[in-house]
């Protein structure tokens, strides 16, 4: 019985991890898109991709850390 409960718990952890990774990728992709659109509206149409990815990474990390620290 304990092995079955352990396997169910492990499966739940794996499924939750996959869902959180997918949501993180979706959030990161949307952030990249928002930054590219915002840069175009601000008058910077030729923003290099590496700066967009860096900015999106910083914003994504800050939101994850902010939500983890929030109590």
C-alpha positions in Angstrom: 0.0 0.0 0.0 2.8 2.4 0.8 4.4 1.7 -2.5 1.2 2.5 -4.3 0.8 5.8 -2.5 4.4 6.7 -3.2 4.0 6.0 -6.9 0.8 8.1 -7.1 2.6 10.9 -5.3 5.5 10.6 -7.8 3.2 10.6 -10.7 1.4 13.7 -9.4 4.7 15.5 -8.9 5.8 14.7 -12.5 2.5 15.9 -14.0 2.6 19.1 -11.9 6.2 19.7 -13.0 5.3 19.2 -16.7 2.4 21.6 -16.4 4.4 24.2 -14.7 7.2 24.0 -17.3 4.6 24.3 -20.1 3.0 27.3 -18.4 6.5 28.9 -18.0 7.3 28.5 -21.7 3.9 30.0 -22.6 4.5 32.9 -20.3 8.0 33.5 -21.6 6.8 33.4 -25.2 4.1 35.9 -24.5 6.6 38.1 -22.7 9.0 38.0 -25.7 6.1 39.0 -28.0 5.0 41.8 -25.7 8.6 43.2 -25.6 9.0 43.1 -29.3 5.7 44.9 -29.9 6.5 47.4 -27.2 9.9 48.1 -28.6 8.3 48.7 -32.0 5.8 51.1 -30.6 8.6 52.9 -28.7 10.4 53.5 -32.0 13.0 50.7 -31.9 11.9 48.5 -34.8 15.3 46.8 -35.2 15.8 45.4 -31.7 18.2 42.4 -31.7 16.8 39.1 -30.6 19.3 38.6 -27.8 18.2 41.7 -26.0 14.6 40.7 -26.3 15.3 37.3 -24.8 17.4 38.7 -22.0 14.7 41.2 -21.1 12.0 38.5 -21.2 14.2 36.2 -19.1 14.7 39.0 -16.5 10.9 39.7 -16.4 10.0 36.1 -16.1 12.5 35.4 -13.4 11.4 38.5 -11.4 7.7 37.5 -11.6 8.5 33.9 -10.5 10.7 35.1 -7.6 8.0 37.7 -6.7 5.3 35.2 -6.6 7.4 32.8 -4.5 8.3 35.4 -2.0 4.8 36.8 -1.7 3.0 35.9 1.6 
